[in-house]
Amino acid sequence: MPLLVALLLAQMAFAMVTTAVRQTPTIDEPVYVGAAVEYTHEHRLRHNPEHPPLGKLVIGAGVALADPHIGPSVTGDQGAVGRRLLYEEGNDPWRLMLWARLPVITLTLLFGLVVFAFARELAGVTGALAALALYCFSPDVIAHGSLATLDVPAAGFVLTSAWLLWRARRGPRLYVPPAGAALGAALATKMSMLPAVPVLTALAAVSVWHACGDDRRRALIRAATGAAVVALAAVAVVWVTYLTVDPKLRWTPEQHVPTVHGLRGALVDLMPFPEAYRDGLRVQFGLENRPWQGFLFGRLYSGSLWYYLPAALLVKTPLGMLVLWAAGAVAVVVVRRLRPAAPYLLAAPLVLLAAAMQGTRDLGTRYAVFLPLFLTVAAGCVLVVRPRWVRAGVAALVAFVAVSSLRTFPFYLPYSNEAFGGPARTRELLHDSNVDWGQDLGLLAARLRERYAGERVWLVYKGSGVPSYYGIESRDPRRVPAGEVRGLLVVSDSAAAKATGRLAELIGGSRPVDDIGHSITIYRR
């Protein structure tokens, strides 16, 4: 068993590190890297208040090991700070981004051990290995676990809290406080984890109640105490995170903090968190009021669709995994032995998914990356059902998932399953972080040198990288008359999905000749 666990995690580590080495900075990464450097070198809270500091401090640990040259503090938007560090201070962005990503990769592997441990307690060794295999081959987890972003760390901390609360049914004094600390780590990483707070505090009360036995009066008092301990520990972790950045808690935002009215505003004012955290929530609510565009199944639209995330997950989750997720959810509800675990496995992800579906930013399944973590544990529970055909079916489906995942290597970000045509077709169905997040600029530069040396390049790139740094000499085709655009027209697939007017006309008058990582298309005019 230890050898199998090690092999699965080694496969996942190889996939993530290989991906991290190949990819140029995605849209969000320079923001987090720049903020991390500010936190660790200036001990100031200025940029990116909409995300708390903990995840960026984790990223900052890797950046510190890279020992980059850091120039004087600059003003400007948060993206510019990161781009200056990567491209204008004499640093090697390839090396710096790899070091920034390594701590997130390490956390992702550790959360795999949590998946294994949780499933082993519920379904035994065989179920735990099946759950770990699904986790290690999940394209979404590999894709986002290999980036210096916050989605997988936040989701992993919520899973860890739920697992510790499940263990608290047998030892509340030992497990309730660290469960609260894990919940606090999630809140100190991403504010979108706040809907899990009432769920996990309620589960703390349930666990303590169960541990108390038949004395109902004592159980009620202790259950309330357990819920309070989780809540207080979570709040304490958030405060400690901010104090780690700046013991004086100075808060000088570099961006506009909107005023939030009504019930939302009242709730923000009442939250027992530092002012910077509450202002970050106000920024998040302000972002929700912006007119975002979405793209689903070839349709470009303004606003959001409530069914966007379920539809996107249907595209981007391996088919065998979808079947096992559904079977696992049914098993933990129907099988009497597993039924007590159902709230610990299903309540938090369902509440988080419902909250994410109400958001206005239809930008990717990364907003629901907690589902592969929780539901792979549930999927392992299918093996509690004893008939041999169940074991054979689970083995076949896990193998199907593994083959589907390995076939997409190393292009995990644009993955889609076989029913929707695979990674090469994802751009026809989805956009943004589902397929093209600016990650293949370096691969584009290499392809242009190898196959198209000396040809004129017209580039529409959606990302945070600097094309000229990678040797791409290009012009923007949208700034000249269409008749002048001749040669290679290179367009990020996210930009092509949202193309209207001049860009749509240019693409329509061109023919595709090459595909870069399933995220950038080269056309010839």
Buried (B, 14 or more C-beta within 10 A) or exposed (E): EEEEBEEBBEBBBEBBBBBBBBBBBBBBBBBBBBBBBBBBEEEBBBBBBBBBBBBBBBBBBBBBEBEBEBEEEEEEEBBBBBBBBBBEEEBEBBEBBBBBBBBBBBBBBEBBBBBBBBBBBBBBBBBBBBBBBBBBBBBBBBBBBBBBBBBBBBBBBBBBBBBBBBBBBEEBEEBBBBBBBBBBBBBBBBBBBBBBBBBBBBBBBBBBBBBBEEEEEEBBEBBBBBBBBBBBBBBBBBBEBBEBBBEEEEBEBBBEBBEBEEEEBEEBEEEEBBBBBBBBBBBBBBBBEEEBBBBBEEEEEEEBBEEBBEBBBBBBBBBBBBBBBBBBBEBBBEBEEBEBBBBBBBBBBBBBBEBBBEBBBBBBBBBBBBBBBBBBBBBBBBBBBEEEEBBEBBBEBBEBBBEBBEEBBBBBBBBBBEEBEBBEBBBBBBBBBBBBBBBBBBBBBBBBEEEBEEEBBBBBBBBBBBBEBBEBEBBEBBEEEEEEBEBBBBBBBBBBBBBEEBBEEBBEEBEEEBBBBBBBBBBBB
